[in-house]
C-alpha cells in the first residue's frame, strides 16, 4: 500500500471538473477531442550498473531505463 499512497501524492487522480477542463484544453489547443492526458516514453542509455546482470540490458544491446511522462494539454 506504500506505492499506492505515494502514487496518489505524486500523481493525484483528477476530479470530474478537472478532467473536463483538461479535455476542453486538449480540444481548444490541439483540436484533439475527448483526451485527458498524453503519454510518451524515451529510452535513456545508462552505464552498466554493478551486479545488474541483464536487468537493464535492452534489445539494442545497450543498458538503459525507460522514462515515461504523462502530461496535460499545456
Secondary structure as GFF3:
##gff-version 3
##sequence-region A 1 74
A	DSSP	alpha_helix	2	10	.	.	.	ID=ss1
A	DSSP	alpha_helix	16	30	.	.	.	ID=ss2
A	DSSP	beta_strand	38	45	.	.	.	ID=ss3
A	DSSP	beta_strand	64	71	.	.	.	ID=ss4
###
